[in-house]
């Protein structure tokens, strides 16, 4: 692909969702359209690329559908169990435990379904609006980290595992020593935000999804991943040429752009042919930054929509929490060497 075409496609991909509400709400199909355009401009229509785009999204799409159906069928039982726990577990403790469990399961039930479970659980905590929003934001940081531990957890992990040639447990082995402490830290923040007693006057909030919604979520994820596979293949030659010129430290901080841009999109562009250590740092920077603003990650979008969290409200906690985590991880990488 020539540089001009690559720049235009990349600009449309990164900034289209920021300037158009329609694109933001139809991001998956928009990404597929741009993926087709990118692979066409790059002259990359090969049978193996088409096969990858048709088969690569299948595992995560099935996981989204199956986990969504199971949650839909078991939601009432979940609500009753949660109500029993409220009877004897203090709210901060229950909140911290809840976030850890949901975040660790998110790599198996997918980030989308984990976000629905998080919304349901936060809505059952009997906590007032401001604190409820802050708990959800910290929880989304944890879910975003946890979902990256398997290829079916979220689009970013699907693309990263494919590009790095990792098996089902490859991402867990690569990221778990760094991700799990981050999940615990975010859970502690959520627990602190939930301090105090249960408030009986607070209305309960439930995550609602129809059968049609569940099917459409799976279809959208399939289209999104297929589009990103096309984009990844189209930009691979440019990534191979220019990414070696960018230092690992610089790439870590450049990836803060995923605060405003979906982090899976950036993985599709840059992950090709990074060494395993550079890839680890790049992925973690994308995961952390993805929690800073609503557009950065799928759980943010789901939770903000269900709980009516405004962008400014999200940024007031998301940005400082993200910067603290970025600084801590950067320091850890420098110490480890």
Buried (B, 14 or more C-beta within 10 A) or exposed (E): BEEEBBEBBBEBBBEBBEEEEEBBEBBBBBBBBBBBBBBBBBEBEEEEBBEBBEEBBEBBBBBBBBBBBEBBEEBEEBBEEBEEEBEEBBBBEBBBBBBBBBBBBBBBBBBBBBBBBBBBBBBBBBBEEEBBBBBBBBBBBBBBBBBBBBBBBBBBBBBBBBBBEBEEEBBBEBBBEBBBBBBBBBBBBBBBBBEEEBEEEBEEBEBEBEEEEBBEBBBBBBBBBBBBBBBBBBBBBBBEEEBEEEEBEEBBEBBBBBBBBBBBBBBBBBBBBBEEEBBBBBBBBBBBBBBBBBBBBBBBBBBBEBBEBEEEBBBBBBBEBBBEBBEBBBEEBEEEE
